[in-house]
Amino acid sequence: MTGKLIVVSAPSGSGKTSIVKEILASDLGLEFSISACSRKPRKNESDGKDYYFLSIEDFRNKIANDEFIEWEEVYPGNYYGTLKSEVERIWQKGKHVIFDVDVVGGLNIKKKFTDRCLSIFIQAPSLAELEKRLRGRSTDSEETIIKRIEKAEYELTFAPRFDLIIVNDNFETAVKQTHQKLEKFLT
């Protein structure tokens, strides 16, 4: 089977990951694409479940061998990407692929798969609300929160390039809207 692809992107704090988890729990025939990265696993992370953890050398070899759909060097020596083999693995199971990726990676996937890919941008109702959500998590330092907000301002400029923008001002409504659009796209 050659399935379809769903790209979900958003600034940090928009609710993207929570929406993807809800969508995966529904019966749309989707499976989550596990990304590859060149960093070491964090506590409670496992290879093949959270990420495919590769050495920098292995990651670069896979780039040279054209084994990625998309990849990015986020920081010097810190790579993230989507392996072609991961998409094939999911399609061989008869499922469609859903991605939870950054905006640049998401647009690169959309560019390669055009009509077989639906790109969705999840957006908080405002930057003030986004900041409130980030602070409410109580997981990041002040410096990290400021960086995330600055990055969000930049990422919001990409929103018009996505097929669909979902404003997450009410979580249940955002999940319902996303589900309805996916149902239509996948049938």
CYANA upper distance limits for C-alpha pairs under 8 A (distance plus 0.5 A):
  1 MET  CA     91 TRP  CA      6.26
  1 MET  CA     92 GLN  CA      6.65
  1 MET  CA     94 GLY  CA      6.38
  2 THR  CA     91 TRP  CA      6.41
  2 THR  CA     92 GLN  CA      8.49
  3 GLY  CA     91 TRP  CA      6.16
  3 GLY  CA     94 GLY  CA      7.75
  3 GLY  CA     95 LYS  CA      6.93
  3 GLY  CA     96 HIS  CA      5.49
  3 GLY  CA     97 VAL  CA      7.85
  3 GLY  CA    116 ARG  CA      8.22
  4 LYS  CA     96 HIS  CA      5.59
  4 LYS  CA     97 VAL  CA      6.89
  4 LYS  CA    116 ARG  CA      5.54
  4 LYS  CA    117 CYS  CA      6.37
  4 LYS  CA    186 LEU  CA      7.78
  5 LEU  CA     96 HIS  CA      6.41
  5 LEU  CA     97 VAL  CA      5.26
  5 LEU  CA     98 ILE  CA      6.37
  5 LEU  CA     99 PHE  CA      8.18
  5 LEU  CA    113 PHE  CA      8.37
  5 LEU  CA    116 ARG  CA      6.72
  5 LEU  CA    117 CYS  CA      5.06
  5 LEU  CA    118 LEU  CA      6.95
  6 ILE  CA     96 HIS  CA      8.25
  6 ILE  CA     97 VAL  CA      6.58
  6 ILE  CA     98 ILE  CA      5.06
  6 ILE  CA     99 PHE  CA      6.59
  6 ILE  CA    117 CYS  CA      6.13
  6 ILE  CA    118 LEU  CA      5.50
  6 ILE  CA    119 SER  CA      6.52
  6 ILE  CA    120 ILE  CA      8.07
  7 VAL  CA     98 ILE  CA      6.44
  7 VAL  CA     99 PHE  CA      5.32
  7 VAL  CA    100 ASP  CA      6.95
  7 VAL  CA    101 VAL  CA      7.61
  7 VAL  CA    106 GLY  CA      6.23
  7 VAL  CA    109 ILE  CA      8.12
  7 VAL  CA    110 LYS  CA      8.04
  7 VAL  CA    117 CYS  CA      7.66
  7 VAL  CA    118 LEU  CA      6.70
  7 VAL  CA    119 SER  CA      5.13
  7 VAL  CA    120 ILE  CA      6.45
  8 VAL  CA     16 LYS  CA      7.38
  8 VAL  CA     20 VAL  CA      8.06
  8 VAL  CA     98 ILE  CA      7.92
  8 VAL  CA     99 PHE  CA      6.35
  8 VAL  CA    100 ASP  CA      5.58
  8 VAL  CA    101 VAL  CA      6.91
  8 VAL  CA    106 GLY  CA      7.63
  8 VAL  CA    119 SER  CA      6.65
  8 VAL  CA    120 ILE  CA      5.37
  8 VAL  CA    121 PHE  CA      6.47
  8 VAL  CA    122 ILE  CA      7.65
  9 SER  CA     16 LYS  CA      7.19
  9 SER  CA    100 ASP  CA      6.53
  9 SER  CA    101 VAL  CA      5.89
  9 SER  CA    102 ASP  CA      5.95
  9 SER  CA    103 VAL  CA      5.81
  9 SER  CA    106 GLY  CA      6.88
  9 SER  CA    119 SER  CA      8.30
  9 SER  CA    120 ILE  CA      6.83
  9 SER  CA    121 PHE  CA      5.54
  9 SER  CA    122 ILE  CA      6.75
 10 ALA  CA     14 SER  CA      6.68
 10 ALA  CA     15 GLY  CA      8.43
 10 ALA  CA     16 LYS  CA      6.56
 10 ALA  CA    101 VAL  CA      8.47
 10 ALA  CA    102 ASP  CA      7.22
 10 ALA  CA    103 VAL  CA      7.05
 10 ALA  CA    121 PHE  CA      6.02
 10 ALA  CA    122 ILE  CA      5.47
 10 ALA  CA    123 GLN  CA      6.71
 10 ALA  CA    155 GLU  CA      7.93
 11 PRO  CA    102 ASP  CA      8.27
 11 PRO  CA    122 ILE  CA      8.26
 11 PRO  CA    123 GLN  CA      7.73
 11 PRO  CA    148 ARG  CA      8.25
 11 PRO  CA    151 LYS  CA      7.89
 11 PRO  CA    152 ALA  CA      5.41
 11 PRO  CA    155 GLU  CA      6.77
 11 PRO  CA    156 LEU  CA      7.90
 12 SER  CA     16 LYS  CA      8.39
 12 SER  CA    134 LEU  CA      8.24
 12 SER  CA    148 ARG  CA      7.12
 12 SER  CA    152 ALA  CA      7.53
 13 GLY  CA    124 ALA  CA      8.11
 13 GLY  CA    130 LEU  CA      6.25
 13 GLY  CA    131 GLU  CA      8.23
 13 GLY  CA    133 ARG  CA      6.39
 13 GLY  CA    134 LEU  CA      6.06
 14 SER  CA    122 ILE  CA      6.72
 14 SER  CA    123 GLN  CA      5.94
 14 SER  CA    124 ALA  CA      5.35
 14 SER  CA    130 LEU  CA      6.91
 14 SER  CA    133 ARG  CA      8.48
 14 SER  CA    168 ASN  CA      7.31
 15 GLY  CA     19 ILE  CA      6.64
 15 GLY  CA    122 ILE  CA      7.67
 15 GLY  CA    123 GLN  CA      8.48
 15 GLY  CA    124 ALA  CA      8.19
 15 GLY  CA    168 ASN  CA      7.52
 15 GLY  CA    171 PHE  CA      8.32
 16 LYS  CA     20 VAL  CA      6.66
 16 LYS  CA    100 ASP  CA      7.82
 16 LYS  CA    122 ILE  CA      6.46
 17 THR  CA     21 LYS  CA      6.70
 17 THR  CA    100 ASP  CA      7.23
 18 SER  CA     22 GLU  CA      6.91
 19 ILE  CA     23 ILE  CA      6.71
 19 ILE  CA    171 PHE  CA      8.25
 19 ILE  CA    174 ALA  CA      8.10
 19 ILE  CA    175 VAL  CA      6.24
 20 VAL  CA     24 LEU  CA      6.57
 20 VAL  CA    100 ASP  CA      7.69
 21 LYS  CA     25 ALA  CA      6.87
 22 GLU  CA     26 SER  CA      7.21
 22 GLU  CA    175 VAL  CA      7.53
 23 ILE  CA     28 LEU  CA      8.29
 23 ILE  CA    175 VAL  CA      7.65
 23 ILE  CA    178 THR  CA      8.39
 23 ILE  CA    179 HIS  CA      6.98
 24 LEU  CA     28 LEU  CA      8.07
 24 LEU  CA     30 LEU  CA      6.78
 24 LEU  CA     31 GLU  CA      7.39
 24 LEU  CA     32 PHE  CA      7.99
 28 LEU  CA    182 LEU  CA      8.45
 28 LEU  CA    183 GLU  CA      7.44
 28 LEU  CA    186 LEU  CA      8.40
 29 GLY  CA     94 GLY  CA      8.45
 29 GLY  CA     95 LYS  CA      5.73
 29 GLY  CA     96 HIS  CA      6.62
 30 LEU  CA     95 LYS  CA      5.95
 30 LEU  CA     96 HIS  CA      5.23
 30 LEU  CA     97 VAL  CA      6.16
 30 LEU  CA     98 ILE  CA      6.78
 31 GLU  CA     90 ILE  CA      7.14
 31 GLU  CA     95 LYS  CA      6.86
 31 GLU  CA     96 HIS  CA      6.74
 31 GLU  CA     97 VAL  CA      5.80
 31 GLU  CA     98 ILE  CA      6.49
 32 PHE  CA     97 VAL  CA      6.52
 32 PHE  CA     98 ILE  CA      5.51
 32 PHE  CA     99 PHE  CA      6.66
 33 SER  CA     82 THR  CA      8.23
 33 SER  CA     86 GLU  CA      7.03
 33 SER  CA     87 VAL  CA      7.37
 33 SER  CA     90 ILE  CA      8.28
 33 SER  CA     97 VAL  CA      6.66
 33 SER  CA     98 ILE  CA      6.48
 33 SER  CA     99 PHE  CA      6.00
 33 SER  CA    100 ASP  CA      8.36
 34 ILE  CA     48 GLY  CA      7.68
 34 ILE  CA     49 LYS  CA      7.48
 34 ILE  CA     50 ASP  CA      7.07
 34 ILE  CA     51 TYR  CA      6.02
 34 ILE  CA     52 TYR  CA      7.47
 34 ILE  CA     82 THR  CA      7.91
 34 ILE  CA     86 GLU  CA      7.51
 35 SER  CA     50 ASP  CA      8.32
 35 SER  CA     51 TYR  CA      5.72
 35 SER  CA     52 TYR  CA      6.74
 35 SER  CA     80 TYR  CA      7.36
 35 SER  CA     81 GLY  CA      6.18
 35 SER  CA     82 THR  CA      5.55
 35 SER  CA     83 LEU  CA      7.61
 36 ALA  CA     51 TYR  CA      5.83
 36 ALA  CA     52 TYR  CA      4.88
 36 ALA  CA     53 PHE  CA      6.43
 36 ALA  CA     54 LEU  CA      7.41
 36 ALA  CA     80 TYR  CA      6.10
 36 ALA  CA     81 GLY  CA      5.78
 36 ALA  CA     82 THR  CA      6.56
 36 ALA  CA     83 LEU  CA      7.41
 37 CYS  CA     51 TYR  CA      7.13
 37 CYS  CA     52 TYR  CA      6.79
 37 CYS  CA     53 PHE  CA      5.85
 37 CYS  CA     54 LEU  CA      6.49
 37 CYS  CA     59 PHE  CA      8.08
 37 CYS  CA     78 ASN  CA      7.80
 37 CYS  CA     79 TYR  CA      5.86
 37 CYS  CA     80 TYR  CA      4.81
 37 CYS  CA     81 GLY  CA      6.98
 38 SER  CA     53 PHE  CA      6.40
 38 SER  CA     54 LEU  CA      5.39
 38 SER  CA     55 SER  CA      5.74
 38 SER  CA     56 ILE  CA      5.76
 38 SER  CA     59 PHE  CA      7.00
 38 SER  CA     77 GLY  CA      8.02
 38 SER  CA     78 ASN  CA      6.15
 38 SER  CA     79 TYR  CA      5.71
 38 SER  CA     80 TYR  CA      7.21
 39 ARG  CA     53 PHE  CA      7.17
 39 ARG  CA     54 LEU  CA      7.78
 39 ARG  CA     55 SER  CA      7.84
 39 ARG  CA     56 ILE  CA      8.45
 39 ARG  CA     78 ASN  CA      6.74
 39 ARG  CA     79 TYR  CA      8.00
 40 LYS  CA     53 PHE  CA      7.21
 41 PRO  CA     45 GLU  CA      6.10
 41 PRO  CA     46 SER  CA      7.24
 41 PRO  CA     47 ASP  CA      8.10
 41 PRO  CA     53 PHE  CA      7.37
 45 GLU  CA     49 LYS  CA      8.08
 45 GLU  CA     50 ASP  CA      6.34
 45 GLU  CA     51 TYR  CA      8.37
 46 SER  CA     50 ASP  CA      6.24
 46 SER  CA     51 TYR  CA      7.57
 47 ASP  CA     51 TYR  CA      6.06
 47 ASP  CA     52 TYR  CA      5.64
 47 ASP  CA     53 PHE  CA      6.29
 48 GLY  CA     52 TYR  CA      5.55
 48 GLY  CA     53 PHE  CA      8.30
 54 LEU  CA     58 ASP  CA      6.34
 54 LEU  CA     59 PHE  CA      6.37
 55 SER  CA     59 PHE  CA      6.61
 56 ILE  CA     60 ARG  CA      6.62
 56 ILE  CA     77 GLY  CA      7.11
 56 ILE  CA     78 ASN  CA      8.11
 56 ILE  CA     79 TYR  CA      8.05
 57 GLU  CA     61 ASN  CA      6.64
 58 ASP  CA     62 LYS  CA      6.70
 59 PHE  CA     63 ILE  CA      6.82
 59 PHE  CA     79 TYR  CA      7.87
 60 ARG  CA     64 ALA  CA      6.71
 61 ASN  CA     65 ASN  CA      6.65
 62 LYS  CA     66 ASP  CA      6.68
 62 LYS  CA     67 GLU  CA      5.68
 62 LYS  CA     68 PHE  CA      7.51
 63 ILE  CA     67 GLU  CA      6.50
 63 ILE  CA     68 PHE  CA      6.85
 67 GLU  CA     83 LEU  CA      6.36
 67 GLU  CA     84 LYS  CA      6.23
 67 GLU  CA     85 SER  CA      7.99
 68 PHE  CA     81 GLY  CA      7.11
 68 PHE  CA     82 THR  CA      6.02
 68 PHE  CA     83 LEU  CA      4.85
 68 PHE  CA     84 LYS  CA      5.76
 69 ILE  CA     81 GLY  CA      8.01
 69 ILE  CA     82 THR  CA      6.09
 69 ILE  CA     83 LEU  CA      6.42
 69 ILE  CA     84 LYS  CA      5.99
 69 ILE  CA    109 ILE  CA      7.28
 69 ILE  CA    112 LYS  CA      8.44
 70 GLU  CA     81 GLY  CA      5.97
 70 GLU  CA     82 THR  CA      6.03
 70 GLU  CA     83 LEU  CA      8.06
 70 GLU  CA    105 GLY  CA      6.70
 70 GLU  CA    108 ASN  CA      6.87
 70 GLU  CA    109 ILE  CA      7.05
 71 TRP  CA     79 TYR  CA      7.56
 71 TRP  CA     80 TYR  CA      6.12
 71 TRP  CA     81 GLY  CA      4.32
 71 TRP  CA     82 THR  CA      6.86
 71 TRP  CA    105 GLY  CA      7.43
 72 GLU  CA     79 TYR  CA      6.18
 72 GLU  CA     80 TYR  CA      6.04
 72 GLU  CA     81 GLY  CA      6.69
 72 GLU  CA    105 GLY  CA      7.97
 73 GLU  CA     77 GLY  CA      7.21
 73 GLU  CA     78 ASN  CA      6.09
 73 GLU  CA     79 TYR  CA      4.86
 73 GLU  CA     80 TYR  CA      7.03
 74 VAL  CA     78 ASN  CA      6.23
 74 VAL  CA     79 TYR  CA      6.39
 74 VAL  CA     80 TYR  CA      7.56
 75 TYR  CA     79 TYR  CA      7.80
 81 GLY  CA    105 GLY  CA      8.32
 82 THR  CA     86 GLU  CA      7.71
 83 LEU  CA     87 VAL  CA      7.53
 84 LYS  CA     88 GLU  CA      6.86
 85 SER  CA     89 ARG  CA      6.47
 86 GLU  CA     90 ILE  CA      6.96
 87 VAL  CA     91 TRP  CA      6.71
 87 VAL  CA     97 VAL  CA      7.17
 88 GLU  CA     92 GLN  CA      6.48
 89 ARG  CA     93 LYS  CA      7.20
 90 ILE  CA     94 GLY  CA      7.38
 90 ILE  CA     95 LYS  CA      6.26
 90 ILE  CA     96 HIS  CA      7.35
 90 ILE  CA     97 VAL  CA      7.02
 91 TRP  CA     95 LYS  CA      5.73
 91 TRP  CA     96 HIS  CA      6.76
 91 TRP  CA     97 VAL  CA      7.90
 99 PHE  CA    106 GLY  CA      8.37
101 VAL  CA    105 GLY  CA      6.64
101 VAL  CA    106 GLY  CA      6.31
102 ASP  CA    106 GLY  CA      6.53
103 VAL  CA    107 LEU  CA      6.62
103 VAL  CA    155 GLU  CA      7.11
103 VAL  CA    158 PHE  CA      7.57
104 VAL  CA    108 ASN  CA      6.72
105 GLY  CA    109 ILE  CA      6.79
106 GLY  CA    110 LYS  CA      6.78
106 GLY  CA    119 SER  CA      7.59
107 LEU  CA    111 LYS  CA      6.56
107 LEU  CA    119 SER  CA      8.04
107 LEU  CA    161 ARG  CA      8.23
107 LEU  CA    162 PHE  CA      7.90
108 ASN  CA    112 LYS  CA      6.95
109 ILE  CA    113 PHE  CA      6.76
109 ILE  CA    117 CYS  CA      8.32
110 LYS  CA    114 THR  CA      5.73
110 LYS  CA    117 CYS  CA      6.25
110 LYS  CA    118 LEU  CA      7.75
110 LYS  CA    119 SER  CA      7.03
113 PHE  CA    117 CYS  CA      6.11
114 THR  CA    118 LEU  CA      8.48
118 LEU  CA    163 ASP  CA      6.84
118 LEU  CA    164 LEU  CA      8.44
118 LEU  CA    185 PHE  CA      7.95
119 SER  CA    162 PHE  CA      5.79
119 SER  CA    163 ASP  CA      5.67
119 SER  CA    164 LEU  CA      6.95
120 ILE  CA    162 PHE  CA      6.38
120 ILE  CA    163 ASP  CA      6.54
120 ILE  CA    164 LEU  CA      5.34
120 ILE  CA    165 ILE  CA      6.35
120 ILE  CA    166 ILE  CA      7.69
121 PHE  CA    159 ALA  CA      6.53
121 PHE  CA    162 PHE  CA      6.68
121 PHE  CA    163 ASP  CA      8.43
121 PHE  CA    164 LEU  CA      6.68
121 PHE  CA    165 ILE  CA      5.26
121 PHE  CA    166 ILE  CA      6.69
122 ILE  CA    165 ILE  CA      6.49
122 ILE  CA    166 ILE  CA      5.47
122 ILE  CA    167 VAL  CA      6.48
122 ILE  CA    168 ASN  CA      7.05
123 GLN  CA    156 LEU  CA      8.42
123 GLN  CA    165 ILE  CA      7.52
123 GLN  CA    166 ILE  CA      6.60
123 GLN  CA    167 VAL  CA      5.23
123 GLN  CA    168 ASN  CA      6.29
124 ALA  CA    129 GLU  CA      7.12
124 ALA  CA    130 LEU  CA      6.30
124 ALA  CA    167 VAL  CA      6.22
124 ALA  CA    168 ASN  CA      5.66
124 ALA  CA    169 ASP  CA      6.73
125 PRO  CA    129 GLU  CA      7.04
125 PRO  CA    130 LEU  CA      8.16
125 PRO  CA    167 VAL  CA      6.40
125 PRO  CA    168 ASN  CA      6.87
125 PRO  CA    169 ASP  CA      5.92
126 SER  CA    130 LEU  CA      6.76
127 LEU  CA    131 GLU  CA      6.61
127 LEU  CA    149 ILE  CA      7.94
127 LEU  CA    152 ALA  CA      8.50
127 LEU  CA    153 GLU  CA      8.30
128 ALA  CA    132 LYS  CA      6.73
129 GLU  CA    133 ARG  CA      6.70
130 LEU  CA    134 LEU  CA      6.74
130 LEU  CA    149 ILE  CA      8.20
131 GLU  CA    135 ARG  CA      6.63
131 GLU  CA    145 ILE  CA      7.99
131 GLU  CA    149 ILE  CA      7.21
132 LYS  CA    136 GLY  CA      6.49
133 ARG  CA    137 ARG  CA      6.90
134 LEU  CA    138 SER  CA      7.82
134 LEU  CA    140 ASP  CA      8.20
134 LEU  CA    145 ILE  CA      7.14
135 ARG  CA    139 THR  CA      8.36
135 ARG  CA    140 ASP  CA      8.06
135 ARG  CA    145 ILE  CA      7.77
140 ASP  CA    144 THR  CA      6.26
140 ASP  CA    145 ILE  CA      6.68
141 SER  CA    145 ILE  CA      6.77
142 GLU  CA    146 ILE  CA      6.75
143 GLU  CA    147 LYS  CA      6.78
144 THR  CA    148 ARG  CA      6.58
145 ILE  CA    149 ILE  CA      6.70
146 ILE  CA    150 GLU  CA      6.72
147 LYS  CA    151 LYS  CA      6.56
148 ARG  CA    152 ALA  CA      6.47
149 ILE  CA    153 GLU  CA      6.83
150 GLU  CA    154 TYR  CA      7.15
151 LYS  CA    155 GLU  CA      6.60
152 ALA  CA    156 LEU  CA      6.48
153 GLU  CA    157 THR  CA      7.53
154 TYR  CA    158 PHE  CA      8.12
155 GLU  CA    159 ALA  CA      7.72
158 PHE  CA    162 PHE  CA      7.91
159 ALA  CA    165 ILE  CA      7.35
160 PRO  CA    165 ILE  CA      8.26
166 ILE  CA    174 ALA  CA      6.91
166 ILE  CA    177 GLN  CA      7.99
166 ILE  CA    178 THR  CA      7.74
167 VAL  CA    174 ALA  CA      7.28
168 ASN  CA    173 THR  CA      8.19
168 ASN  CA    174 ALA  CA      5.78
169 ASP  CA    174 ALA  CA      7.94
170 ASN  CA    174 ALA  CA      6.62
171 PHE  CA    175 VAL  CA      6.68
172 GLU  CA    176 LYS  CA      6.65
173 THR  CA    177 GLN  CA      6.58
174 ALA  CA    178 THR  CA      6.59
175 VAL  CA    179 HIS  CA      6.53
176 LYS  CA    180 GLN  CA      6.65
177 GLN  CA    181 LYS  CA      6.79
178 THR  CA    182 LEU  CA      6.66
179 HIS  CA    183 GLU  CA      6.54
180 GLN  CA    184 LYS  CA      6.86
181 LYS  CA    185 PHE  CA      6.70
182 LEU  CA    186 LEU  CA      6.43
183 GLU  CA    187 THR  CA      6.83
